[in-house]
């Protein structure tokens, strides 16, 4: 009996330096929102109508009933559960005309990030 306990403790002690990489669950790339390119952003001009803005950028991601004169275009890209890219473009209207553009100082890439190859 004593021999079995000693053998078992030696086997467990030898496993201390042995590392096994366990498989992790697959996390897919998640793209959410409206991707706004630099070309699309350059087409926006103060004084454009809502219809013209909708033609250039598409429907806004967030159109709040409490803030009818504000449209938010939000984009997020997550790869393997980590945030890779985020954009936020907020447009303010005065009546039917575009009054102000707030892009939060974020640089907008010309194209979305390509998905990473599986390693």
C-alpha positions in Angstrom: 0.0 0.0 0.0 2.8 2.3 0.9 4.5 1.6 -2.5 1.3 2.6 -4.4 1.0 5.9 -2.5 4.7 6.7 -3.2 4.3 5.8 -6.9 1.1 7.9 -7.2 2.7 10.9 -5.6 5.8 10.6 -7.9 3.5 10.4 -10.9 1.5 13.5 -9.8 4.7 15.4 -9.1 6.1 14.7 -12.5 3.0 16.1 -14.1 3.6 19.5 -12.5 5.9 20.7 -15.4 3.9 19.1 -18.1 1.6 21.6 -19.7 -1.3 20.6 -22.0 -2.9 23.3 -24.1 -6.6 22.7 -23.9 -8.7 23.5 -26.9 -10.7 26.7 -26.5 -14.2 27.3 -27.9 -14.4 29.0 -31.3 -15.3 32.6 -31.2 -16.5 34.0 -34.5 -15.8 37.5 -35.9 -18.7 39.8 -35.0 -19.3 42.8 -37.2 -22.1 45.1 -36.0 -23.4 48.3 -37.3 -22.9 50.6 -40.2 -19.3 50.7 -41.6 -18.6 54.2 -42.9 -15.7 54.6 -45.3 -13.6 57.7 -45.7 -15.2 58.2 -49.2 -18.7 58.1 -47.7 -17.7 60.5 -44.9 -16.3 63.0 -47.5 -19.6 63.0 -49.4 -21.4 64.5 -46.4 -21.9 68.2 -46.5 -23.6 70.6 -44.1 -27.0 71.5 -45.3 -27.8 68.1 -47.0 -31.3 66.8 -46.5 -32.1 63.7 -44.5 -32.9 61.8 -47.7 -29.5 62.7 -49.2 -27.7 61.6 -46.0 -29.7 58.4 -46.0 -28.7 57.8 -49.7 -25.0 58.3 -48.9 -24.7 56.4 -45.6 -27.8 54.2 -45.4 -30.2 54.0 -42.5 -28.7 54.9 -39.2 -27.9 52.2 -36.7 -29.5 54.3 -33.9 -32.5 56.5 -34.5 -33.8 57.6 -31.1 -37.4 58.8 -30.8 -36.3 61.1 -27.9 -33.6 62.7 -30.1 -35.3 62.9 -33.5 -32.6 65.4 -34.8 -29.7 63.0 -34.1 -28.6 60.0 -36.1 -25.8 57.6 -34.8 -23.8 55.4 -37.1 -22.0 52.9 -34.9 -19.6 50.1 -36.1 -17.8 47.5 -34.0 -15.6 44.6 -35.1 -14.7 41.9 -32.6 -12.3 39.1 -33.5 -11.9 36.1 -31.1 -13.8 38.0 -28.5 -11.6 41.1 -28.5 -12.6 44.5 -29.8 -10.4 45.3 -32.9 -12.1 48.3 -34.4 -14.8 50.8 -33.4 -16.3 53.8 -35.2 -18.9 56.3 -34.2 -20.3 59.0 -36.4 -23.1 61.2 -35.0 -25.1 63.5 -37.3 -27.2 66.4 -36.0 -30.1 67.9 -38.0 -31.8 71.2 -37.8 -35.2 70.5 -39.2 -34.6 68.5 -42.3 -31.0 69.7 -43.0 -27.7 68.4 -41.7 -26.4 70.9 -39.2 -23.4 69.3 -37.5 -21.1 66.2 -38.0 -19.4 64.6 -35.0 -17.0 61.8 -35.8 -15.4 61.8 -32.3 -12.0 62.4 -33.9 -11.7 58.7 -34.9 -9.9 57.9 -38.0 -12.0 55.9 -40.5 -10.2 53.2 -42.4 -10.8 52.8 -46.1 -12.0 49.2 -45.8 -13.0 46.9 -43.0 -10.3 44.8 -41.3 -9.9 41.4 -43.1 -10.6 38.4 -41.0 -7.5 36.7 -39.5 -6.5 33.3 -40.8 -6.9 30.5 -38.4 -3.6 29.7 -36.6 
